[in-house]
Amino acid sequence: MIPIDKDSAHAAQAGPPSRFSGTLLDMLDSVSYARVHPEIIDDPVYRLRYLAYTREGFMDHNPEEICIDDLDKTDNVMCFGVYIEDELVSSIRLHHLTAAHRDSPGMKVFPEILGPMLDRGMTFIDPSRFTADHEASLAYPALPFLTLRIAAMASVHFEADLCLATVRPEHAAFYRRVFGSQQIADVRPYPGLHFPVGLYGAEVENIRSRVAQRFPFFLSTSDERQQLFSREAGNGRDQRVMASARLAYERARQALAGENPS
């Protein structure tokens, strides 16, 4: 018997997916993710970041035409490229924050707020450097959902308490609407970028219940999460992992109907 995650069970109990969720489940059949090896500085993800930030005027130009900072080299970092039909369309970076590993964008700007929470034993996923190819963002308006699915998966895999969002104020409404994020701290400048950020947090239990019910495309199998987030993940270059949202949802639906999930 294949075990069914509780988030998948919640989604199946909510009934058939909405038209929007069904469309994204279909899109995910063509989506794969690749974890970036931290020592490969010419990975196309870093140029994608550079092009996105300089196009918007969020950072200065540099001769290397890549965007890498000190947080790309920490022990708790994970960076990913998102591919549709083998084309790189977006990327995101995650930090897994624990009492022993405290490096992240949120900690760089809000240490006196997050530090005591870590001291109490809380853990976080801190996504950052969410960037997209300009043409892809026009062709795929749902790209933010496909990309942030990685953060939702990591929050489940590492059993974090909160999924943070260190984002511009104008993006806060999206995180409130999709993840139920609540504001933790006021807006402050972020070093090296030309815009300020606020700090928001979504309870991971909420992601596993309410969010999974509304947006089943955030679901994943344990196999997909293991391939993306284990210590061995990313040791090879450009190793693609196919999205498993449909498989996770169908297994849960079959289990709810009393069938044997395949």
Secondary structure, 3 states (H helix, E strand, C coil): CCCCCHHHHHHHHCCCCCHHHHHHHHHHCCEEEEECCCCCCCCHHHHHHHHHHHHCCCCCCCCCCCCCCHHHHCCCEEEEEEEECCEEEEEEEEEEECCCCCCCHHHHHCHHHHHHHHHCCCCEEEEEEEEECHHHHHHCCCHHHHHHHHHHHHHHHCCCCEEEEEECHHHHHHHHHHHCCEEEEEEEECCCCCCEEEEEEEEHHHHHHHHHHHCHHHCCCHHHHHHHHCCCCCCCCCCEEECCHHHHHHHHHHHHCCCCCC
